[in-house]
Every structure is written in structure tokens, then in C-alpha cells.
Amino acid sequence: MALNNTYEARLVQQETAVGAGLQILLLALLGTAIGMGPAGWLTGLAFAVATWAVLSRALHRTRPRSFGPANRVTLGRATLVGVVTALVADSFESSPPVTLFVGLTAVALILDGVDGKVARATGTSTPLGARFDMEVDAFLILVLSVYVSMSLGPWVLLIGAMRYAFVAAARALPWLNAPLPPSTARKTVAALQGVLLLLAASGLLPRPATFGVVALALALLVWSFGRDILWLWKTHRAEQAVVAEMLELVPAREAEPVVSEWEQDREPVASEREWEPVAS
């Protein structure tokens, strides 16, 4: 059994290595075709290596029996996000082909709805898969916000940075780590971020309309995060009130003398009652 587990774990690690290799191959093909500069090459390679390292470490900790079909879809999406990241890094020197940029991003966004369905259909949903999917989504939104900010201004970076700011705040405020109830509105707002940012990045809209689209994305995100933070705060305060009420009851109970059943049943000794007169 130990040999089988080792063999399966090795296969899982090999799949992540193959994913990194495919990402580098795709980067080489597209980078050569469009004449990508050093910034794009270095950023794409760094993304591939970082994705492989982080995912390998997570798999080593959780030790799943197989990588799973849904994670393969997410890994394919991460490959596209890596290329999009390289294109955005290269855009600081020269504008990337808009058709290629929009096409790769659109496919990555479409696949976002596929991996979850595959996981549910195959019964392979795992916390690692959900976290992997979420991190790829968050990073793609960050990359798109960086690209759009070059034309609209640094305020657009708030969209990509908001989730990471929330994670950083949760380290100082542990109550932010409490699980949130399922919410269709939250999922809808998250999905709209990529769509609206891609629309702004495509250059199809005039500048005022592009500004309005991105402002709408930011407003929706602020509303969604604000609603969740308010819910977490109210839940935290309610839990604190319950704990405080329990602590107030403890001193009152401790003040009462505790008499065991044995002490209630036994006869009192001389030191505990008056001596009865003895008849002479």
C-alpha cells in the first residue's frame, strides 16, 4: 500500500510539472510569434515556476490520491493566465496584440465556469481545488486591473488589490477568517469583475464608457466586500456577547458552596454539630 501511495503521489507531482512545461512551451510559441520583450519572458517564466512550486507544496501537504479532472481544467486556465500576465508585463514596453490578449483572457474566463461543473459532475470537489480555482481567479483580476490602470489611472488597481488586502487584514483580525454563507450575489459580482475589466481592456468602448464600466466593477466589488465584512463583524460581536454572558454567570456559580452527594448523605461529626446532653 505504501508503494502505491508513493507512486500515485509521484504521478500527481508529475502532472504539475507537465503543466508548467506546457505553459513555458505556449509562452515560447506565442512570445516568438509576437516578438515578446525580456520583461514578458521573465514574467511568464516566473509565473510558471511559482505556480508549479506553490501547487506542488500544496499537493505534498494534502496528499490527494489523484490530481483530478477539475484541477486539470484549472491548471489549463492557469497556463492561459500565465501567458496573459506575460503580455501585460510586455505591454509596458510595447502594446500586445489586442486580439490575442482578449482571446486568451476570454477563454480563461469561460473555463472558470467549467472546472466547478467538472468537479461536481465527477464528485472530485476538494478544498485544494476550490482554493486553486480562487487563487487563479484573483490573480487574473489583478493582472487585468494592472493593464487597465495604464490607461485609466492607478485607482483601477483597487479592484485587483482588494481581495489581497482582505487576506492581509484577516491576519491581524482573525474574525475575518470565519466562513461566509453561500451567496449568489457574491459569485455574480466576482464573475462580473473579469468580464467588465476585459471589456475595458478590449478598447471597443469610448473612454467615458470604459471609465463607467470600470467604475461599476469597483462599486460592485466594494458593495460585495462591504456586505461580507459587515456580516462577519455582526457575527463576531454576537459571539463575543454570548461569551461575555457565559463569563458573567461563572462567578455567581462559583460563589455558591459546592456540596457533594457523599457530604449530603453522611452523618455530621462532633465538630460539625452540638453535643447532645447525656442522661445521667
C-alpha positions as a printed Julia matrix, in Angstrom:
280×3 Matrix{Float64}:
   0.0    0.0     0.0
   2.85   2.4     0.8
   4.35   1.78   -2.65
   1.01   2.5    -4.32
   0.56   5.74   -2.4
   4.11   6.83   -3.29
   3.51   6.04   -6.94
   0.24   7.99   -7.01
   1.82  10.96   -5.27
   4.62  10.9    -7.83
   2.09  10.92  -10.65
   0.31  13.9    -9.13
   3.59  15.83   -8.89
   4.4   14.9   -12.48
   1.12  16.42  -13.67
   2.02  19.77  -12.13
   5.45  19.6   -13.79
   3.83  18.83  -17.15
   1.51  21.82  -16.65
   4.49  24.11  -16.03
   6.23  22.68  -19.09
   3.2   23.29  -21.29
   2.94  26.84  -20.02
   6.58  27.52  -20.9
   6.07  25.92  -24.33
   3.0   28.07  -25.03
   4.87  31.13  -23.84
   7.76  30.3   -26.18
   5.47  29.83  -29.18
   3.44  33.0   -28.66
   6.41  35.05  -27.47
   8.41  34.19  -30.54
   5.45  34.89  -32.83
   4.79  38.39  -31.47
   8.38  39.3   -30.6
   7.95  39.46  -26.82
  10.49  41.51  -24.91
  12.61  40.5   -21.86
  10.02  41.73  -19.33
   7.35  39.47  -20.79
   9.65  36.44  -20.98
  10.9   36.82  -17.41
   7.41  37.43  -16.02
   5.93  34.43  -17.85
   8.73  32.13  -16.7
   8.44  33.39  -13.12
   4.7   32.75  -13.15
   5.18  29.18  -14.45
   7.82  28.34  -11.84
   5.88  29.97   -8.99
   2.65  28.17   -9.94
   4.44  24.81  -10.06
   6.21  25.4    -6.72
   3.13  26.57   -4.8
   0.88  23.87   -6.24
   3.46  21.14   -5.59
   3.79  22.23   -1.97
   0.01  22.25   -1.51
  -0.28  18.78   -3.05
   2.52  17.49   -0.83
   0.63  18.71    2.26
  -2.8   17.39    1.27
  -1.58  14.2    -0.49
  -4.58  13.61   -2.8
  -4.86  10.22   -4.48
  -5.11  11.89   -7.89
  -4.89  15.36   -9.35
  -8.48  15.19  -10.63
 -10.12  16.34  -13.87
 -11.33  19.65  -12.41
  -7.82  20.58  -11.27
  -6.55  19.8   -14.77
  -9.02  22.32  -16.17
  -7.89  24.89  -13.58
  -4.26  24.15  -14.41
  -5.0   24.75  -18.08
  -6.64  28.04  -17.14
  -3.59  28.95  -15.05
  -1.46  28.34  -18.15
  -3.51  30.9   -20.08
  -3.34  33.35  -17.16
   0.45  32.99  -17.19
   0.59  33.99  -20.85
  -1.79  36.92  -20.23
   0.46  38.01  -17.36
   3.48  37.92  -19.69
   1.61  40.02  -22.27
   0.68  42.61  -19.64
   4.28  42.8   -18.43
   5.43  43.21  -22.03
   2.84  45.96  -22.6
   4.97  48.37  -20.54
   7.39  48.35  -23.49
   5.05  47.69  -26.43
   1.31  47.13  -26.78
   0.35  43.45  -27.13
  -1.87  42.25  -29.99
  -5.36  43.12  -28.73
  -6.99  40.15  -30.46
  -4.56  37.69  -28.84
  -4.86  39.34  -25.43
  -8.66  39.42  -25.49
  -8.92  35.88  -26.87
  -6.69  34.28  -24.24
  -8.39  36.19  -21.43
 -11.86  35.3   -22.69
 -11.01  31.59  -22.82
  -9.6   31.77  -19.27
 -12.81  33.43  -18.05
 -15.0   30.86  -19.8
 -13.06  27.98  -18.29
 -13.73  29.5   -14.87
 -17.25  28.12  -15.09
 -16.11  24.74  -16.4
 -13.84  23.44  -13.63
 -16.53  23.78  -10.98
 -19.06  21.88  -13.09
 -16.48  19.17  -13.81
 -15.71  18.83  -10.08
 -19.4   18.45   -9.2
 -20.11  16.07  -12.09
 -17.19  13.78  -11.22
 -17.54  14.07   -7.44
 -13.97  15.36   -7.14
 -14.59  18.64   -5.32
 -11.84  19.3    -2.76
 -10.78  22.27   -0.62
  -7.49  22.35   -2.53
  -9.3   22.53   -5.88
 -11.55  25.33   -4.66
  -8.56  27.28   -3.33
  -6.6   26.71   -6.55
  -9.53  27.98   -8.6
  -9.97  31.04   -6.38
  -6.29  32.0    -6.5
  -6.2   31.78  -10.3
  -9.32  33.98  -10.49
  -7.89  36.56   -8.1
  -4.58  36.76   -9.93
  -6.26  37.18  -13.32
  -8.34  40.07  -11.94
  -5.17  41.64  -10.55
  -3.39  41.35  -13.9
  -6.35  42.82  -15.8
  -6.6   45.71  -13.35
  -2.9   46.46  -13.89
  -3.42  46.53  -17.66
  -6.49  48.78  -17.49
  -4.85  51.1   -14.95
  -2.25  52.08  -17.54
  -4.96  53.91  -19.48
  -7.43  54.94  -16.74
  -5.18  55.58  -13.77
  -3.95  53.79  -10.62
  -7.39  53.81   -8.97
  -8.25  50.74  -11.07
  -5.68  48.77   -9.06
  -8.14  48.81   -6.15
 -10.13  46.13   -7.97
  -7.24  43.7    -8.17
  -5.78  44.54   -4.76
  -8.99  44.37   -2.74
  -9.0   40.6    -2.24
  -5.32  40.58   -1.22
  -5.94  43.48    1.18
  -8.76  41.45    2.74
  -6.44  38.45    3.21
  -3.79  40.7     4.79
  -6.36  42.26    7.13
  -7.53  38.8     8.18
  -4.06  38.1     9.6
  -4.49  40.97   12.04
  -8.24  40.45   12.56
  -8.9   36.7    12.87
 -12.69  37.18   12.86
 -12.42  37.93    9.13
 -11.42  34.28    8.61
 -14.83  32.98    9.68
 -16.7   31.09    6.93
 -19.25  33.09    4.97
 -22.68  31.77    3.99
 -23.14  30.87    0.3
 -24.17  33.86   -1.78
 -25.23  34.03   -5.42
 -24.67  37.79   -5.38
 -21.05  37.32   -4.28
 -20.39  34.84   -7.08
 -22.07  37.09   -9.64
 -20.02  40.12   -8.63
 -16.81  38.07   -8.75
 -17.63  36.78  -12.24
 -18.5   40.28  -13.49
 -15.09  41.66  -12.5
 -13.28  39.72  -15.21
 -15.93  40.42  -17.84
 -16.06  44.17  -17.17
 -12.28  44.53  -16.99
 -11.87  42.59  -20.22
 -14.44  44.83  -21.9
 -12.48  47.86  -20.71
  -9.19  46.34  -21.9
 -10.53  45.49  -25.35
 -10.64  49.12  -26.44
 -14.07  48.67  -28.04
 -15.69  51.42  -25.95
 -15.03  55.14  -25.91
 -13.08  56.41  -22.92
 -16.11  57.71  -20.92
 -17.91  54.4   -21.35
 -14.76  52.49  -20.39
 -14.43  54.65  -17.28
 -18.06  53.93  -16.38
 -17.65  50.17  -16.86
 -14.6   50.01  -14.6
 -16.22  52.29  -12.01
 -19.22  49.96  -11.97
 -16.93  46.97  -11.41
 -15.25  48.73   -8.48
 -18.56  49.82   -6.95
 -19.96  46.29   -7.14
 -16.82  44.87   -5.56
 -16.85  47.42   -2.72
 -20.52  46.6    -2.07
 -19.84  42.85   -2.04
 -16.82  43.07    0.28
 -18.57  45.6     2.5
 -21.62  43.39    2.89
 -19.49  40.35    3.79
 -17.33  42.29    6.25
 -20.43  43.71    7.94
 -21.88  40.19    8.27
 -18.62  38.88    9.74
 -18.46  41.8    12.19
 -22.03  41.3    13.39
 -21.44  37.56   13.79
 -18.23  38.25   15.71
 -19.98  40.71   18.04
 -22.82  38.25   18.65
 -20.31  35.52   19.56
 -18.5   37.92   21.89
 -21.79  38.79   23.6
 -22.55  35.11   24.19
 -19.08  34.53   25.65
 -19.38  37.59   27.91
 -22.75  36.4    29.17
 -21.33  32.99   29.99
 -18.4   34.54   31.84
 -20.78  36.66   33.93
 -22.56  33.53   35.1
 -19.38  31.8    36.22
 -18.61  33.96   39.34
 -22.19  33.58   40.59
 -21.99  29.81   40.34
 -18.53  29.72   41.92
 -19.81  31.69   44.93
 -22.32  29.0    45.81
 -20.97  26.29   48.18
 -20.47  23.04   46.41
 -21.68  20.07   48.46
 -21.08  16.6    47.16
 -23.63  13.82   47.42
 -21.41  11.99   49.92
 -21.37  15.03   52.19
 -25.15  15.33   51.97
 -25.76  11.69   52.97
 -23.2   11.19   55.73
 -23.92  11.91   59.42
 -22.3   15.06   60.86
 -19.33  14.52   63.18
 -18.82  16.12   66.6
 -17.05  19.13   65.26
 -19.98  19.85   62.97
 -22.92  19.72   65.49
 -23.66  20.43   69.12
 -23.19  17.69   71.69
 -26.45  16.28   72.92
 -26.85  16.07   76.7
 -26.21  12.61   78.06
 -28.72  11.28   80.59
 -27.17  10.59   83.91
